[in-house]
C-alpha cells in the first residue's frame, strides 16, 4: 500500500509537477480531480516533475463524485487553513488519502463542514494566507510517513566519493 495524495482542481502546473516528484520519491499515489487548470502535456508540468512521472502512479478522475464513488470507505484527511487541529495531531495509516484543494480557493466550506473532524491544518502565522500547495503536500505527507516509520523508504544515505573542484567553504568548516 501507499499514501494517496488527492488534488482537487489543481490550477498551477509547476505545483502539480513538484507534487508528482514528491509522490515518485515517496511511493505515494497521485489522484488529480478534474477540471485541471492545465494540460497534462504542459511543458511546465513535465519540467517540474522532471523524469519522475514514469516512477509514479497517478490517476485522473473526471469529478469529485467519480473519485468518491471509486474509493468507498477510504480514510481521508482534508487539508485546510480553516481546520480545527494541526496536521501533526492526526493519526495516519498506510493507504490513507490526503486531500488538498486548489491553489486559489482551497477546499469548499460546504465540504469542510461535513468532514470537519477529519480536517487538518499546517500551523502558521495568522496573517499568512497559506503555504504553497506543493510545500503543503510535502509537509503533511512526510508527517504521515514519519508516523508509519517511513516504510519502504531509504532513511540513510552515503557519500559518493565525488570531489568538488571549487569548495572554498571547506576552509571554514
N, C-alpha and C positions, 0 to 999 in steps of 0.2 A: 504494500500500500504506500501511499504518499499523501502529503498535504495537497490541497486543491486551492488555487488562487482563482477567484472569480472577479472579473472586471465588468461592471455593469455600464454599458455605453461609454467605453473609453474614448477620449477625443484626441489625444496627442500621441502621434506615432512613436516619438522618441521614448515616452514613458512606457508604452507597451513593449517596445524593443528592449528596454532596460529590464523590465519585469520578466520578459521571456528569458533573458540571460540569467537572471536570478533563479528562475524555475529550472533551467538547464543545470545550473551549478548545484542545486539542492535536490533535484528529483521531483520537485513539485509539478503538478499538472495544472496547466493554464486553461481557464474557461473564459471565453470572450462572448459577451451577450450583445447582440445587435440591437439597434444600429450602432455601427462604429463610426468614429469621426474621421476615418481614413481607410484606405485600401490596404489589404494585407500584402499587396505587392509594393507598397510605398517604399521608396528608397530610404527614407529616414527610419522607418520601422526596421528594415533589414540591417541598416548600418548600425543602429543602436544595439541590435541583438547579435551583431557580427555573424559568425558562423555557428552560433549556438542553436538556431532553430531546428537543426537536424538532430540535436541531442535531447530535445524535449518533446513532451506530448502536449498537444493543445487541441481544444475543441471550440467550434463556433456554434453558438445557439441563436436561433432567429428571434427569440424573445425571452423575457424573464419567465413567462408562463411555460414555455417549452423547456427551459432549463429546469425549473422546479418539477415538472412532470417526469422528467428523465432522471431525477435524483430524489425519489421519495424517501423520507426518513433520514436524509443526510443531516449531520450535525453541522450547523452553520454559525459562524461568528461574524457580526456585521460591524465594520469599522466606520466610525463617525465621530466628528468633533462634538456631537451632541450626546454622546454616550454617557451613561452614569458611572462607569468604572474604567480603570486603566486596563490596557491590553495584558499587562503582566499579572493581573488578578484572575484572569480566566484560566480554566483548565483545558488544555489542548490534548487531543489524541490523534494518533496516526489516522489519516483518512478524512479529518475534519476539513470543512470548507471555510476559507477566509474570504469574506465578501467585501468589495470596495466599490464605491460609486465613482461617477465620472469626475474629472478634474474640476469643473466649474460649479457643480451643484451637489456633489456627493450623492448619498442615497436619499430617496424621498422620505419625508417625515411620516407619511401615512404608512409606509413600510416599517420605519423605525418604531412607531407606536406599537405595532403588533409583535415586535421581537425585541422590545427594549431590554428585557432581561438577558439577551444574548448580544447586546451592543457593547463594543469596546472602543476605547479612545487612547490615543498616544498623548501622554501629558505634555503640555507646552504652555507657554506664557499666554495669558488671557488675550492680549492684544494681537497675537499671531492668529491669522485666519486658519491656516492648516500647513501641513508639510506637503512636499511634492509627492505625488501618487507613488512613483517607483520607490522613493525612500520609505514611505509608509508601509508598502508591501514588504520590503526587506526587514524593517524593524519588527513587524508583527510575525512574519514567517520565522525569523530567527529565534524569537521567543518560543514559538511553538516547537521548533526543532530542539531548542535547549531543553524544554520540558520532556522531550522524548529522547533525550541523550544523543542527539544528532545521529540517530540510527542510519546506518549505511553511508555516512559521510566521513571523509578523512579529516581527523582532528589534529593531525601532526604533519608538518611539512619538513623539508630537509634542504640544506644548501646544495647548490648545483656545482659549485667549484668554478663558476664563471667569474672571471676577473673584469672589473670595470676599468677602463683606461684613464678616466678623469674623475678622481674621487677626492677632492681637496678637503672635504669634511672629515675624512679619516684622521686628519691631524688633530681634530678637536674632540674626538671621542675618547 
